[in-house]
């Protein structure tokens, strides 16, 4: 199990997966709690043209992803104000349009080799600068979640009661969406545009089956994300499969294993043990 990680490339990949797992696993619990799974997928797809443009111009992918998310958010905000167009319709139209634009850019003759890595990730290609940027973003996301924990919890459970406490539901929603955008920026380099949502939903959905308390759920989600990520890298190393896809498959396998165990009546938590 530890043999593959004697390679410096695999060591950097493990560090990248760990950073993605920490911020994605912790934030994923709030994504599920606030019902933002669709929003996470939409944001990930909406930033695709920014990623492609950064690759074409030789700029850092994080810069292109950040610009892409900003354009997507502004596009949804503008489209939502059109009379007769609901927010979900606006999101669908803007995201599909941006993703189509990204595909057109990716298919242009000027596209560099390996452009498909933007879709499925290249966790084995993480550089030291990529890891430093990802580490900074991940640290900021975890710190923000710690500071906002009480407010996010109050709004998530009872918005009316939260308002009576002077807590703004709109501010909490904006904070979760902002942190979601940051987590996508951390994960998109390793997991790619199509697979990054797996780390935001899979580990959290697995942890949700084991506990209903937010703090333990976040810890379990992070543990699942990190361990499944390492298992996915091992699978990629020995089976010769794509690293990002293998990590995503490990997240799904963890969820299915937990769901099957619960359905079959096997004890999974201390409360369920005889």
Buried (B, 14 or more C-beta within 10 A) or exposed (E): EEEBBEEEEBEBBBBBBBBBBBBBBBBBBBBBBBEBBBBBBBBBBBBBBBBBBBBBEEEBBBBBBBBBBBBBBEBBEEBBEEEEEEEEEBBBBBBEBBBEBBEEBBEEEEBEEEBEBBBBBBBBBBEEEBBEBBBEBBEBBBEBBEEBBEBBBBBBEEBEEBEEEEBBBEEBBEBBBBBBBBBBBBBBBBBBBBBBBBBBBBBBBBBBBBBEEBEBBBBBBBBBBBBBBBBBBBBBBEEEEBBBBBBBBBBBBBBEEBEEBBEEEEEBEEEEEE
